[in-house]
């Protein structure tokens, strides 16, 4: 399992100085767009934030978005309105968001998922801080950057939760 980003990924909330390159950014976005989705509806759009003032506003937007202030960039995953299967869209968005986190780990970057949806007050605050366009709803804020400090990986595998039929 060593070297597998699924088994080494942890949440990074403290970032070291350093940029995320344009190539790394593109790989993160490609990973998000590679996620499975119901009916292949791909309900996602993305806001990439690098501007320090916007990162600061984003860091103040919710009680849990503080790590955005120290990140090299944030990606706000957004769900589009008017899709074929809106009940499945949050599942699609979760897969998309997780793909970005795993790709960040594979690239040697630190990242953390800062909760936004399904909390309307957080979604409004994030939309206002970033200037999200009408027809899009913020789903998650991903703070990404060079790893400063983070907790070591701890396995969550629990065989007591596995049932066989």
C-alpha positions in Angstrom: 0.0 0.0 0.0 3.0 2.3 0.4 3.2 4.8 -2.4 -0.5 4.5 -3.1 -2.1 8.0 -2.7 -5.4 6.6 -1.4 -3.5 5.1 1.5 -1.2 8.0 2.2 -3.6 10.9 1.8 -4.3 13.0 4.9 -5.8 16.4 5.3 -3.2 19.2 5.2 -4.3 22.4 6.9 -0.9 24.1 7.2 1.0 25.0 4.0 4.6 25.8 3.3 5.5 28.6 0.9 5.6 27.7 -2.7 3.4 27.8 -5.8 1.3 25.1 -7.4 2.3 25.1 -11.1 -0.1 25.5 -14.0 0.7 21.9 -15.0 -0.2 20.7 -11.4 -3.4 22.8 -11.5 -4.4 21.2 -14.8 -3.8 17.7 -13.5 -6.0 18.4 -10.4 -8.8 19.7 -12.6 -8.4 16.7 -15.0 -8.6 14.4 -12.1 -11.9 16.0 -10.9 -13.4 15.8 -14.4 -12.4 12.1 -14.6 -14.8 11.2 -11.9 -17.8 9.0 -12.6 -21.2 10.6 -12.7 -24.8 9.4 -13.0 -25.9 9.4 -16.7 -22.5 10.9 -17.4 -24.1 14.3 -16.5 -20.8 15.7 -15.2 -22.5 18.4 -13.0 -19.3 20.1 -12.1 -17.6 23.4 -12.8 -14.6 24.8 -11.0 -13.3 28.1 -9.7 -9.6 28.3 -9.2 -8.6 31.0 -6.8 -5.0 32.2 -6.5 -5.6 35.9 -5.7 -4.4 36.5 -2.1 -7.3 38.9 -1.3 -9.9 36.3 -2.5 -8.1 33.5 -0.6 -8.4 35.7 2.5 -12.1 36.3 2.0 -12.6 32.6 1.4 -10.7 31.9 4.5 -13.1 34.0 6.5 -16.3 32.8 4.7 -17.1 29.9 7.0 -16.1 28.6 10.4 -14.0 25.9 8.8 -12.4 27.6 5.8 -9.4 29.2 7.6 -6.8 27.0 5.8 -7.7 28.8 2.5 -5.7 31.8 3.7 -2.4 29.9 3.7 -3.0 27.8 0.5 -1.3 28.5 -2.8 -4.7 28.0 -4.4 -8.2 26.9 -3.7 -10.5 25.0 -6.0 -14.2 25.5 -5.4 -16.1 22.6 -6.9 -19.5 23.8 -8.0 -22.7 22.0 -9.1 -24.5 23.2 -12.1 -28.3 23.7 -12.1 -30.5 22.2 -14.7 -28.9 18.8 -14.9 -30.7 15.5 -15.8 -30.5 13.8 -12.4 -30.1 16.4 -9.6 -30.6 13.9 -6.8 -27.4 12.0 -7.9 -25.4 15.2 -8.4 -24.1 15.4 -4.8 -22.7 11.9 -5.2 -21.1 12.9 -8.5 -19.7 16.0 -6.8 -18.3 14.0 -3.9 -16.5 11.7 -6.4 -15.1 14.7 -8.3 -13.9 16.3 -5.1 -12.2 13.1 -3.8 -10.5 12.6 -7.1 -8.9 16.1 -6.8 -7.7 15.2 -3.2 -6.1 12.0 -4.4 -4.4 13.6 -7.3 -3.0 16.3 -5.0 -1.5 13.6 -2.9 -0.1 11.8 -6.0 1.5 15.1 -7.0 3.1 15.6 -3.6 0.8 18.5 -2.7 -1.2 18.9 0.5 -4.9 19.5 0.4 -7.9 19.7 2.6 -11.7 19.5 1.9 -13.4 22.4 3.5 -17.1 21.7 3.9 -19.5 23.9 2.1 -22.6 21.9 0.8 -25.2 21.1 2.0 -25.2 24.0 4.4 -27.0 27.0 2.7 -25.3 29.6 4.9 -21.8 28.3 4.0 -22.7 28.0 0.3 -23.9 31.6 0.2 -20.8 32.8 2.0 -18.5 31.0 -0.3 -20.4 32.1 -3.4 -20.2 35.7 -2.2 -16.5 35.5 -1.3 -15.6 34.1 -4.7 -18.2 35.7 -6.9 -19.8 32.4 -8.1 -22.0 32.9 -11.1 -25.8 32.3 -11.0 -26.7 28.8 -11.9 -23.8 27.3 -9.9 -23.8 26.2 -6.3 -20.6 25.8 -4.3 -20.1 22.2 -3.2 -16.7 22.2 -1.6 -13.6 24.3 -1.1 -10.3 22.5 -1.6 -7.3 24.3 -0.1 -4.2 23.1 -1.9 -0.5 23.9 -1.6 3.0 22.7 -0.6 2.9 20.6 2.5 3.7 22.5 5.7 2.8 20.1 8.4 0.1 17.4 8.7 -0.8 14.5 10.8 0.6 11.1 9.8 -1.7 8.7 8.0 -3.7 6.4 10.2 -5.5 3.5 8.7 -9.2 3.6 9.2 -9.7 0.0 8.1 -12.1 -1.8 10.5 -12.9 -5.4 9.6 -15.8 -5.3 12.0 -17.6 -3.1 9.5 -17.3 -5.6 6.7 -20.3 -8.0 6.3 -20.4 -10.8 3.9 -23.5 -12.4 2.4 
